[in-house]
Protein backbone atom coordinates (compact mmCIF):
# COMPACT_ATOMS: atom_id res chain seq x y z
CA UNK A 1 0.00 0.00 0.00
CA UNK A 2 1.51 3.31 -1.07
CA UNK A 3 0.41 5.99 1.35
CA UNK A 4 1.23 9.03 -0.73
CA UNK A 5 0.83 10.29 -4.28
CA UNK A 6 4.19 11.99 -4.48
CA UNK A 7 4.65 15.16 -6.49
CA UNK A 8 7.25 15.28 -9.26
CA UNK A 9 9.10 18.25 -7.78
CA UNK A 10 12.87 17.63 -7.51
CA UNK A 11 15.70 19.65 -5.98
CA UNK A 12 18.79 19.24 -8.21
CA UNK A 13 22.19 19.36 -6.59
CA UNK A 14 22.97 22.80 -7.98
CA UNK A 15 19.71 24.47 -7.05
CA UNK A 16 20.18 27.47 -4.73
CA UNK A 17 19.05 27.08 -1.16
CA UNK A 18 15.75 28.64 -0.20
CA UNK A 19 15.68 31.69 2.08
CA UNK A 20 16.55 31.27 5.72
CA UNK A 21 12.94 32.00 6.73
CA UNK A 22 11.79 28.97 4.77
CA UNK A 23 14.57 26.84 6.23
CA UNK A 24 13.71 27.95 9.76
CA UNK A 25 10.22 26.56 9.24
CA UNK A 26 11.40 23.35 7.57
CA UNK A 27 14.02 22.29 10.10
CA UNK A 28 11.80 22.25 13.22
CA UNK A 29 9.26 20.21 11.28
CA UNK A 30 11.92 17.72 10.21
CA UNK A 31 13.31 17.18 13.69
CA UNK A 32 9.99 17.11 15.55
CA UNK A 33 7.26 15.06 13.85
CA UNK A 34 5.02 12.05 14.41
CA UNK A 35 7.28 9.64 12.50
CA UNK A 36 10.29 10.57 14.62
CA UNK A 37 8.35 10.21 17.87
CA UNK A 38 7.01 6.79 16.90
CA UNK A 39 10.49 5.71 15.85
CA UNK A 40 11.95 6.89 19.17
CA UNK A 41 9.43 4.86 21.17
CA UNK A 42 9.99 1.85 18.92
CA UNK A 43 13.75 1.94 19.50
CA UNK A 44 13.27 2.24 23.23
CA UNK A 45 10.92 -0.75 23.20
CA UNK A 46 13.21 -2.89 21.03
CA UNK A 47 16.25 -2.06 23.19
CA UNK A 48 14.39 -3.16 26.33
CA UNK A 49 13.25 -6.40 24.72
CA UNK A 50 16.73 -7.27 23.42
CA UNK A 51 18.37 -6.49 26.74
CA UNK A 52 15.98 -8.72 28.69
CA UNK A 53 16.10 -11.56 26.17
CA UNK A 54 19.87 -11.54 25.99
CA UNK A 55 20.99 -10.76 29.54
CA UNK A 56 18.18 -12.38 31.54
CA UNK A 57 16.91 -15.23 29.39
CA UNK A 58 19.97 -16.32 27.42
CA UNK A 59 18.71 -15.68 23.89
CA UNK A 60 22.03 -14.65 22.38
CA UNK A 61 22.98 -13.54 18.90
CA UNK A 62 20.04 -11.13 18.61
CA UNK A 63 19.99 -8.22 16.16
CA UNK A 64 17.80 -5.07 16.24
CA UNK A 65 16.07 -6.11 13.01
CA UNK A 66 15.10 -9.58 14.27
CA UNK A 67 11.85 -8.33 15.84
CA UNK A 68 10.12 -7.17 12.64
CA UNK A 69 11.73 -10.06 10.76
CA UNK A 70 10.34 -12.74 13.09
CA UNK A 71 6.91 -11.13 13.31
CA UNK A 72 6.51 -11.63 9.55
CA UNK A 73 7.03 -15.40 9.78
CA UNK A 74 5.29 -16.11 13.09
CA UNK A 75 2.16 -17.65 11.57
CA UNK A 76 3.75 -19.41 8.61
CA UNK A 77 6.95 -19.60 6.58
CA UNK A 78 7.52 -17.04 3.86
CA UNK A 79 10.04 -16.72 1.01
CA UNK A 80 12.92 -14.30 1.31
CA UNK A 81 11.63 -12.10 -1.51
CA UNK A 82 8.33 -11.44 0.27
CA UNK A 83 10.05 -10.66 3.58
CA UNK A 84 12.57 -8.34 1.92
CA UNK A 85 9.71 -6.40 0.34
CA UNK A 86 7.97 -5.93 3.68
CA UNK A 87 11.18 -4.84 5.38
CA UNK A 88 12.19 -2.55 2.50
CA UNK A 89 15.63 -4.14 2.20
CA UNK A 90 17.40 -5.99 -0.58
CA UNK A 91 17.01 -9.74 -1.03
CA UNK A 92 20.72 -10.11 -0.31
CA UNK A 93 20.45 -8.19 2.98
CA UNK A 94 17.41 -10.25 3.95
CA UNK A 95 19.29 -13.47 3.21
CA UNK A 96 22.20 -12.32 5.37
CA UNK A 97 19.81 -11.54 8.21
CA UNK A 98 18.22 -14.97 7.82
CA UNK A 99 21.64 -16.60 7.96
CA UNK A 100 22.38 -14.86 11.27
CA UNK A 101 19.05 -16.00 12.73
CA UNK A 102 19.56 -19.51 11.38
CA UNK A 103 23.02 -19.69 12.93
CA UNK A 104 21.57 -18.66 16.30
CA UNK A 105 18.97 -21.44 16.04
CA UNK A 106 15.88 -19.25 15.65
CA UNK A 107 14.81 -20.18 12.12
CA UNK A 108 15.34 -22.74 9.41
CA UNK A 109 14.85 -22.95 5.66
CA UNK A 110 12.32 -25.42 4.29
CA UNK A 111 11.31 -26.30 0.72
CA UNK A 112 8.52 -24.14 -0.68
CA UNK A 113 5.67 -26.55 -1.64
CA UNK A 114 4.41 -24.03 -4.21
CA UNK A 115 7.80 -23.51 -5.82
CA UNK A 116 10.38 -26.26 -5.49
CA UNK A 117 13.15 -23.91 -6.58
CA UNK A 118 12.77 -21.58 -3.59
CA UNK A 119 12.73 -22.10 0.16
CA UNK A 120 10.63 -20.74 3.00
CA UNK A 121 11.98 -19.18 6.16
CA UNK A 122 10.31 -20.84 9.16
CA UNK A 123 10.73 -20.25 12.89
CA UNK A 124 12.17 -23.15 14.89
CA UNK A 125 10.63 -24.11 18.25
CA UNK A 126 13.31 -21.97 19.92
CA UNK A 127 12.35 -19.12 17.61
CA UNK A 128 8.70 -19.45 18.64
CA UNK A 129 9.73 -19.45 22.32
CA UNK A 130 11.79 -16.32 21.66
CA UNK A 131 8.79 -14.53 20.16
CA UNK A 132 6.53 -15.56 23.05
CA UNK A 133 9.05 -14.21 25.57
CA UNK A 134 9.46 -11.01 23.57
CA UNK A 135 5.70 -10.47 23.61
CA UNK A 136 5.60 -10.99 27.37
CA UNK A 137 8.28 -8.33 27.79
CA UNK A 138 6.40 -5.96 25.49
CA UNK A 139 3.25 -6.28 27.56
CA UNK A 140 5.20 -5.67 30.77
CA UNK A 141 6.83 -2.61 29.21
CA UNK A 142 3.41 -1.38 28.14
CA UNK A 143 2.46 -1.06 31.80
CA UNK A 144 5.42 1.25 32.39
CA UNK A 145 4.57 3.31 29.31
CA UNK A 146 0.98 3.67 30.53
CA UNK A 147 2.24 4.86 33.91
CA UNK A 148 4.48 7.47 32.28
CA UNK A 149 1.82 8.78 29.91
CA UNK A 150 -1.22 8.32 32.12
CA UNK A 151 -3.74 5.50 31.82
CA UNK A 152 -6.33 7.43 29.81
CA UNK A 153 -3.88 9.04 27.40
CA UNK A 154 -2.08 5.75 26.86
CA UNK A 155 -5.34 3.92 26.17
CA UNK A 156 -6.27 6.48 23.51
CA UNK A 157 -2.76 6.33 22.05
CA UNK A 158 -2.66 2.52 21.83
CA UNK A 159 -6.18 2.38 20.40
CA UNK A 160 -5.14 4.76 17.61
CA UNK A 161 -2.04 2.63 16.98
CA UNK A 162 -4.13 -0.52 16.61
CA UNK A 163 -6.59 1.13 14.21
CA UNK A 164 -3.75 2.55 12.13
CA UNK A 165 -1.95 -0.80 12.01
CA UNK A 166 -5.08 -2.53 10.77
CA UNK A 167 -5.91 0.28 8.35
CA UNK A 168 -2.48 -0.01 6.72
CA UNK A 169 -3.01 -3.72 6.10
CA UNK A 170 0.08 -4.77 8.05
CA UNK A 171 0.47 -8.48 8.97
CA UNK A 172 -2.30 -9.68 11.26
CA UNK A 173 -1.47 -11.39 14.58
CA UNK A 174 -1.37 -15.13 15.09
CA UNK A 175 -4.04 -16.98 17.05
CA UNK A 176 -2.11 -16.70 20.30
CA UNK A 177 -4.16 -14.53 22.69
CA UNK A 178 -1.01 -12.95 24.09
CA UNK A 179 0.33 -12.03 20.65
CA UNK A 180 -3.08 -10.74 19.61
CA UNK A 181 -3.07 -8.51 22.67
CA UNK A 182 0.40 -7.22 21.80
CA UNK A 183 -0.91 -6.30 18.35
CA UNK A 184 -3.20 -3.82 20.06
CA UNK A 185 -0.34 -2.19 21.95
CA UNK A 186 3.04 -0.59 21.26
CA UNK A 187 4.07 -4.05 20.04
CA UNK A 188 2.99 -2.96 16.55
CA UNK A 189 5.52 -0.12 16.47
CA UNK A 190 8.53 -1.93 14.94
CA UNK A 191 6.59 -2.93 11.82
CA UNK A 192 4.75 0.39 11.69
CA UNK A 193 8.04 2.30 11.93
CA UNK A 194 9.47 0.21 9.11
CA UNK A 195 6.45 1.02 6.94
CA UNK A 196 6.85 4.75 7.59
CA UNK A 197 10.57 4.65 6.82
CA UNK A 198 9.93 2.73 3.63
CA UNK A 199 7.37 5.31 2.50
CA UNK A 200 9.82 8.13 3.19
CA UNK A 201 12.67 6.44 1.33
CA UNK A 202 10.43 5.67 -1.65
CA UNK A 203 9.05 9.19 -1.61
CA UNK A 204 12.52 10.69 -1.59
CA UNK A 205 13.52 8.42 -4.49
CA UNK A 206 10.58 9.69 -6.52
CA UNK A 207 11.79 13.21 -5.90
CA UNK A 208 15.25 12.49 -7.27
CA UNK A 209 17.04 11.08 -4.22
CA UNK A 210 18.02 7.55 -5.23
CA UNK A 211 20.06 5.16 -3.14
CA UNK A 212 19.03 6.42 0.29
CA UNK A 213 19.48 4.14 3.30
CA UNK A 214 17.37 4.14 6.44
CA UNK A 215 20.52 4.81 8.47
CA UNK A 216 20.93 8.18 6.76
CA UNK A 217 17.88 9.40 8.63
CA UNK A 218 19.78 8.91 11.91
CA UNK A 219 22.74 11.03 10.86
CA UNK A 220 21.16 14.00 9.07
CA UNK A 221 19.12 15.31 12.03
CA UNK A 222 22.22 15.27 14.22
CA UNK A 223 24.28 17.16 11.65
CA UNK A 224 21.67 19.90 11.75
CA UNK A 225 21.57 23.26 10.07
CA UNK A 226 24.73 24.44 11.81
CA UNK A 227 26.94 21.37 11.29
CA UNK A 228 28.38 18.91 13.79
CA UNK A 229 31.60 17.02 14.51
CA UNK A 230 31.83 13.36 13.53
CA UNK A 231 32.72 12.20 17.03
CA UNK A 232 29.70 14.07 18.45
CA UNK A 233 27.33 12.33 16.04
CA UNK A 234 28.90 8.97 16.95
CA UNK A 235 28.53 9.62 20.67
CA UNK A 236 24.89 10.70 20.37
CA UNK A 237 24.01 7.57 18.41
CA UNK A 238 26.11 5.28 20.57
CA UNK A 239 28.13 3.89 17.67
CA UNK A 240 31.78 4.03 16.67
CA UNK A 241 33.36 7.05 15.04
CA UNK A 242 34.42 4.81 12.17
CA UNK A 243 30.80 3.83 11.49
CA UNK A 244 29.67 7.47 11.30
CA UNK A 245 32.68 8.37 9.18
CA UNK A 246 31.71 5.65 6.70
CA UNK A 247 28.10 6.87 6.56
CA UNK A 248 29.27 10.46 6.18
CA UNK A 249 31.49 9.40 3.29
CA UNK A 250 28.48 7.82 1.55
CA UNK A 251 26.38 10.93 2.10
CA UNK A 252 29.23 13.10 0.88
CA UNK A 253 29.58 10.97 -2.24
CA UNK A 254 25.89 11.55 -2.99
CA UNK A 255 26.25 15.27 -2.49
CA UNK A 256 24.25 15.64 0.72
CA UNK A 257 27.11 16.47 3.11
CA UNK A 258 30.48 18.11 2.91
CA UNK A 259 33.39 18.03 5.33
CA UNK A 260 35.27 21.06 6.56
CA UNK A 261 38.03 21.62 9.06
CA UNK A 262 36.80 22.54 12.53
CA UNK A 263 37.50 26.19 13.35
CA UNK A 264 38.81 25.51 16.85
CA UNK A 265 40.70 22.33 16.03
CA UNK A 266 42.10 21.93 12.52
CA UNK A 267 42.54 18.21 13.11
CA UNK A 268 38.82 17.83 13.68
CA UNK A 269 36.20 17.56 10.93
CA UNK A 270 32.79 19.20 10.80
CA UNK A 271 29.94 17.77 8.76
CA UNK A 272 27.66 20.28 7.06
CA UNK A 273 24.62 19.96 4.85
CA UNK A 274 25.06 20.98 1.23
CA UNK A 275 22.38 22.67 -0.87
CA UNK A 276 21.38 19.23 -2.14
CA UNK A 277 21.23 18.04 1.46
CA UNK A 278 18.87 20.90 2.28
CA UNK A 279 16.74 19.88 -0.69
CA UNK A 280 16.56 16.34 0.68
CA UNK A 281 15.38 17.66 4.05
CA UNK A 282 12.64 19.70 2.38
CA UNK A 283 11.53 16.75 0.27
CA UNK A 284 11.42 14.51 3.33
CA UNK A 285 9.32 17.11 5.14
CA UNK A 286 6.90 17.10 2.22
CA UNK A 287 6.82 13.29 2.43
CA UNK A 288 6.20 13.47 6.17
CA UNK A 289 3.25 15.77 5.53
CA UNK A 290 1.88 13.20 3.08
CA UNK A 291 2.31 10.34 5.55
CA UNK A 292 0.50 12.25 8.28
CA UNK A 293 -2.31 13.21 5.90
CA UNK A 294 -2.73 9.53 5.03
CA UNK A 295 -2.76 8.57 8.72
CA UNK A 296 -5.35 11.25 9.42
CA UNK A 297 -7.48 9.83 6.63
CA UNK A 298 -7.35 6.37 8.22
CA UNK A 299 -7.88 7.48 11.81
CA UNK A 300 -10.02 10.58 11.58
CA UNK A 301 -9.12 13.87 13.25
CA UNK A 302 -9.82 12.81 16.85
CA UNK A 303 -7.86 9.55 16.80
CA UNK A 304 -5.04 11.15 14.83
CA UNK A 305 -4.76 13.84 17.50
CA UNK A 306 -4.61 11.14 20.19
CA UNK A 307 -1.84 9.37 18.29
CA UNK A 308 0.14 12.55 17.72
CA UNK A 309 -0.10 13.81 21.31
CA UNK A 310 0.56 10.41 22.83
CA UNK A 311 3.61 9.75 20.66
CA UNK A 312 5.17 13.13 21.39
CA UNK A 313 4.59 13.02 25.12
CA UNK A 314 5.66 9.39 25.57
CA UNK A 315 8.78 9.86 23.46
CA UNK A 316 9.76 12.87 25.53
CA UNK A 317 8.95 11.11 28.80
CA UNK A 318 11.10 8.14 27.83
CA UNK A 319 13.96 10.36 26.72
CA UNK A 320 14.16 7.93 23.78
CA UNK A 321 16.70 8.21 20.92
CA UNK A 322 14.34 10.54 19.08
CA UNK A 323 14.45 12.91 22.04
CA UNK A 324 18.23 12.91 21.98
CA UNK A 325 18.06 13.85 18.32
CA UNK A 326 15.80 16.79 19.10
CA UNK A 327 18.06 18.06 21.87
CA UNK A 328 21.13 17.82 19.66
CA UNK A 329 19.39 19.49 16.72
CA UNK A 330 18.27 22.37 18.93
CA UNK A 331 21.89 22.98 19.89
CA UNK A 332 20.94 23.00 23.56
CA UNK A 333 23.44 20.26 24.39
CA UNK A 334 21.24 18.92 27.17
CA UNK A 335 22.87 15.53 26.86
CA UNK A 336 26.27 17.05 27.59
CA UNK A 337 25.37 19.16 30.63
CA UNK A 338 27.73 18.59 33.54
CA UNK A 339 28.87 20.48 36.60
CA UNK A 340 27.08 22.97 38.88
CA UNK A 341 23.51 23.77 37.98
CA UNK A 342 22.89 20.66 35.87
CA UNK A 343 20.34 19.09 38.19
CA UNK A 344 18.52 22.40 38.69
CA UNK A 345 18.29 22.95 34.92
CA UNK A 346 16.91 19.46 34.38
CA UNK A 347 14.33 19.95 37.15
CA UNK A 348 13.32 23.31 35.65
CA UNK A 349 12.94 21.72 32.21
CA UNK A 350 10.70 19.00 33.67
CA UNK A 351 8.50 21.56 35.46
CA UNK A 352 8.20 23.72 32.35
CA UNK A 353 7.26 20.75 30.19
CA UNK A 354 4.52 19.79 32.64
CA UNK A 355 3.19 23.34 32.96
CA UNK A 356 3.35 24.29 29.29
CA UNK A 357 2.49 21.00 27.65
CA UNK A 358 4.49 19.41 24.85
CA UNK A 359 3.51 21.84 22.09
CA UNK A 360 4.27 25.08 23.99
CA UNK A 361 7.44 23.54 25.46
CA UNK A 362 8.64 22.86 21.90
CA UNK A 363 7.85 26.48 20.97
CA UNK A 364 9.86 27.71 23.95
CA UNK A 365 12.78 25.49 22.90
CA UNK A 366 12.64 26.98 19.39
CA UNK A 367 12.76 30.52 20.84
CA UNK A 368 15.82 29.60 22.91
CA UNK A 369 17.62 28.14 19.92
CA UNK A 370 20.88 29.93 18.96
CA UNK A 371 20.20 32.33 16.11
CA UNK A 372 23.51 32.02 14.30
CA UNK A 373 22.95 28.61 12.73
CA UNK A 374 21.34 29.84 9.55
CA UNK A 375 20.74 27.49 6.67
CA UNK A 376 22.84 24.84 4.96
CA UNK A 377 26.23 25.60 3.53
C-alpha positions in Angstrom: 0.0 0.0 0.0 1.5 3.3 -1.1 0.4 6.0 1.4 1.2 9.0 -0.7 0.8 10.3 -4.3 4.2 12.0 -4.5 4.7 15.2 -6.5 7.3 15.3 -9.3 9.1 18.3 -7.8 12.9 17.6 -7.5 15.7 19.7 -6.0 18.8 19.2 -8.2 22.2 19.4 -6.6 23.0 22.8 -8.0 19.7 24.5 -7.1 20.2 27.5 -4.7 19.1 27.1 -1.2 15.8 28.6 -0.2 15.7 31.7 2.1 16.5 31.3 5.7 12.9 32.0 6.7 11.8 29.0 4.8 14.6 26.8 6.2 13.7 28.0 9.8 10.2 26.6 9.2 11.4 23.3 7.6 14.0 22.3 10.1 11.8 22.3 13.2 9.3 20.2 11.3 11.9 17.7 10.2 13.3 17.2 13.7 10.0 17.1 15.5 7.3 15.1 13.9 5.0 12.0 14.4 7.3 9.6 12.5 10.3 10.6 14.6 8.3 10.2 17.9 7.0 6.8 16.9 10.5 5.7 15.8 11.9 6.9 19.2 9.4 4.9 21.2 10.0 1.9 18.9 13.7 1.9 19.5 13.3 2.2 23.2 10.9 -0.7 23.2 13.2 -2.9 21.0 16.2 -2.1 23.2 14.4 -3.2 26.3 13.3 -6.4 24.7 16.7 -7.3 23.4 18.4 -6.5 26.7 16.0 -8.7 28.7 16.1 -11.6 26.2 19.9 -11.5 26.0 21.0 -10.8 29.5 18.2 -12.4 31.5 16.9 -15.2 29.4 20.0 -16.3 27.4 18.7 -15.7 23.9 22.0 -14.7 22.4 23.0 -13.5 18.9 20.0 -11.1 18.6 20.0 -8.2 16.2 17.8 -5.1 16.2 16.1 -6.1 13.0 15.1 -9.6 14.3 11.9 -8.3 15.8 10.1 -7.2 12.6 11.7 -10.1 10.8 10.3 -12.7 13.1 6.9 -11.1 13.3 6.5 -11.6 9.5 7.0 -15.4 9.8 5.3 -16.1 13.1 2.2 -17.7 11.6 3.8 -19.4 8.6 6.9 -19.6 6.6 7.5 -17.0 3.9 10.0 -16.7 1.0 12.9 -14.3 1.3 11.6 -12.1 -1.5 8.3 -11.4 0.3 10.0 -10.7 3.6 12.6 -8.3 1.9 9.7 -6.4 0.3 8.0 -5.9 3.7 11.2 -4.8 5.4 12.2 -2.5 2.5 15.6 -4.1 2.2 17.4 -6.0 -0.6 17.0 -9.7 -1.0 20.7 -10.1 -0.3 20.5 -8.2 3.0 17.4 -10.2 4.0 19.3 -13.5 3.2 22.2 -12.3 5.4 19.8 -11.5 8.2 18.2 -15.0 7.8 21.6 -16.6 8.0 22.4 -14.9 11.3 19.0 -16.0 12.7 19.6 -19.5 11.4 23.0 -19.7 12.9 21.6 -18.7 16.3 19.0 -21.4 16.0 15.9 -19.3 15.6 14.8 -20.2 12.1 15.3 -22.7 9.4 14.9 -22.9 5.7 12.3 -25.4 4.3 11.3 -26.3 0.7 8.5 -24.1 -0.7 5.7 -26.6 -1.6 4.4 -24.0 -4.2 7.8 -23.5 -5.8 10.4 -26.3 -5.5 13.1 -23.9 -6.6 12.8 -21.6 -3.6 12.7 -22.1 0.2 10.6 -20.7 3.0 12.0 -19.2 6.2 10.3 -20.8 9.2 10.7 -20.2 12.9 12.2 -23.1 14.9 10.6 -24.1 18.3 13.3 -22.0 19.9 12.4 -19.1 17.6 8.7 -19.4 18.6 9.7 -19.4 22.3 11.8 -16.3 21.7 8.8 -14.5 20.2 6.5 -15.6 23.1 9.1 -14.2 25.6 9.5 -11.0 23.6 5.7 -10.5 23.6 5.6 -11.0 27.4 8.3 -8.3 27.8 6.4 -6.0 25.5 3.2 -6.3 27.6 5.2 -5.7 30.8 6.8 -2.6 29.2 3.4 -1.4 28.1 2.5 -1.1 31.8 5.4 1.2 32.4 4.6 3.3 29.3 1.0 3.7 30.5 2.2 4.9 33.9 4.5 7.5 32.3 1.8 8.8 29.9 -1.2 8.3 32.1 -3.7 5.5 31.8 -6.3 7.4 29.8 -3.9 9.0 27.4 -2.1 5.7 26.9 -5.3 3.9 26.2 -6.3 6.5 23.5 -2.8 6.3 22.0 -2.7 2.5 21.8 -6.2 2.4 20.4 -5.1 4.8 17.6 -2.0 2.6 17.0 -4.1 -0.5 16.6 -6.6 1.1 14.2 -3.8 2.5 12.1 -2.0 -0.8 12.0 -5.1 -2.5 10.8 -5.9 0.3 8.3 -2.5 0.0 6.7 -3.0 -3.7 6.1 0.1 -4.8 8.1 0.5 -8.5 9.0 -2.3 -9.7 11.3 -1.5 -11.4 14.6 -1.4 -15.1 15.1 -4.0 -17.0 17.1 -2.1 -16.7 20.3 -4.2 -14.5 22.7 -1.0 -12.9 24.1 0.3 -12.0 20.7 -3.1 -10.7 19.6 -3.1 -8.5 22.7 0.4 -7.2 21.8 -0.9 -6.3 18.4 -3.2 -3.8 20.1 -0.3 -2.2 21.9 3.0 -0.6 21.3 4.1 -4.0 20.0 3.0 -3.0 16.6 5.5 -0.1 16.5 8.5 -1.9 14.9 6.6 -2.9 11.8 4.8 0.4 11.7 8.0 2.3 11.9 9.5 0.2 9.1 6.5 1.0 6.9 6.9 4.8 7.6 10.6 4.6 6.8 9.9 2.7 3.6 7.4 5.3 2.5 9.8 8.1 3.2 12.7 6.4 1.3 10.4 5.7 -1.6 9.0 9.2 -1.6 12.5 10.7 -1.6 13.5 8.4 -4.5 10.6 9.7 -6.5 11.8 13.2 -5.9 15.2 12.5 -7.3 17.0 11.1 -4.2 18.0 7.6 -5.2 20.1 5.2 -3.1 19.0 6.4 0.3 19.5 4.1 3.3 17.4 4.1 6.4 20.5 4.8 8.5 20.9 8.2 6.8 17.9 9.4 8.6 19.8 8.9 11.9 22.7 11.0 10.9 21.2 14.0 9.1 19.1 15.3 12.0 22.2 15.3 14.2 24.3 17.2 11.6 21.7 19.9 11.8 21.6 23.3 10.1 24.7 24.4 11.8 26.9 21.4 11.3 28.4 18.9 13.8 31.6 17.0 14.5 31.8 13.4 13.5 32.7 12.2 17.0 29.7 14.1 18.4 27.3 12.3 16.0 28.9 9.0 16.9 28.5 9.6 20.7 24.9 10.7 20.4 24.0 7.6 18.4 26.1 5.3 20.6 28.1 3.9 17.7 31.8 4.0 16.7 33.4 7.1 15.0 34.4 4.8 12.2 30.8 3.8 11.5 29.7 7.5 11.3 32.7 8.4 9.2 31.7 5.7 6.7 28.1 6.9 6.6 29.3 10.5 6.2 31.5 9.4 3.3 28.5 7.8 1.6 26.4 10.9 2.1 29.2 13.1 0.9 29.6 11.0 -2.2 25.9 11.6 -3.0 26.2 15.3 -2.5 24.3 15.6 0.7 27.1 16.5 3.1 30.5 18.1 2.9 33.4 18.0 5.3 35.3 21.1 6.6 38.0 21.6 9.1 36.8 22.5 12.5 37.5 26.2 13.4 38.8 25.5 16.9 40.7 22.3 16.0 42.1 21.9 12.5 42.5 18.2 13.1 38.8 17.8 13.7 36.2 17.6 10.9 32.8 19.2 10.8 29.9 17.8 8.8 27.7 20.3 7.1 24.6 20.0 4.8 25.1 21.0 1.2 22.4 22.7 -0.9 21.4 19.2 -2.1 21.2 18.0 1.5 18.9 20.9 2.3 16.7 19.9 -0.7 16.6 16.3 0.7 15.4 17.7 4.0 12.6 19.7 2.4 11.5 16.7 0.3 11.4 14.5 3.3 9.3 17.1 5.1 6.9 17.1 2.2 6.8 13.3 2.4 6.2 13.5 6.2 3.3 15.8 5.5 1.9 13.2 3.1 2.3 10.3 5.5 0.5 12.2 8.3 -2.3 13.2 5.9 -2.7 9.5 5.0 -2.8 8.6 8.7 -5.4 11.2 9.4 -7.5 9.8 6.6 -7.4 6.4 8.2 -7.9 7.5 11.8 -10.0 10.6 11.6 -9.1 13.9 13.2 -9.8 12.8 16.8 -7.9 9.5 16.8 -5.0 11.1 14.8 -4.8 13.8 17.5 -4.6 11.1 20.2 -1.8 9.4 18.3 0.1 12.6 17.7 -0.1 13.8 21.3 0.6 10.4 22.8 3.6 9.8 20.7 5.2 13.1 21.4 4.6 13.0 25.1 5.7 9.4 25.6 8.8 9.9 23.5 9.8 12.9 25.5 9.0 11.1 28.8 11.1 8.1 27.8 14.0 10.4 26.7 14.2 7.9 23.8 16.7 8.2 20.9 14.3 10.5 19.1 14.4 12.9 22.0 18.2 12.9 22.0 18.1 13.8 18.3 15.8 16.8 19.1 18.1 18.1 21.9 21.1 17.8 19.7 19.4 19.5 16.7 18.3 22.4 18.9 21.9 23.0 19.9 20.9 23.0 23.6 23.4 20.3 24.4 21.2 18.9 27.2 22.9 15.5 26.9 26.3 17.0 27.6 25.4 19.2 30.6 27.7 18.6 33.5 28.9 20.5 36.6 27.1 23.0 38.9 23.5 23.8 38.0 22.9 20.7 35.9 20.3 19.1 38.2 18.5 22.4 38.7 18.3 22.9 34.9 16.9 19.5 34.4 14.3 20.0 37.1 13.3 23.3 35.6 12.9 21.7 32.2 10.7 19.0 33.7 8.5 21.6 35.5 8.2 23.7 32.4 7.3 20.8 30.2 4.5 19.8 32.6 3.2 23.3 33.0 3.3 24.3 29.3 2.5 21.0 27.6 4.5 19.4 24.8 3.5 21.8 22.1 4.3 25.1 24.0 7.4 23.5 25.5 8.6 22.9 21.9 7.8 26.5 21.0 9.9 27.7 23.9 12.8 25.5 22.9 12.6 27.0 19.4 12.8 30.5 20.8 15.8 29.6 22.9 17.6 28.1 19.9 20.9 29.9 19.0 20.2 32.3 16.1 23.5 32.0 14.3 23.0 28.6 12.7 21.3 29.8 9.5 20.7 27.5 6.7 22.8 24.8 5.0 26.2 25.6 3.5 
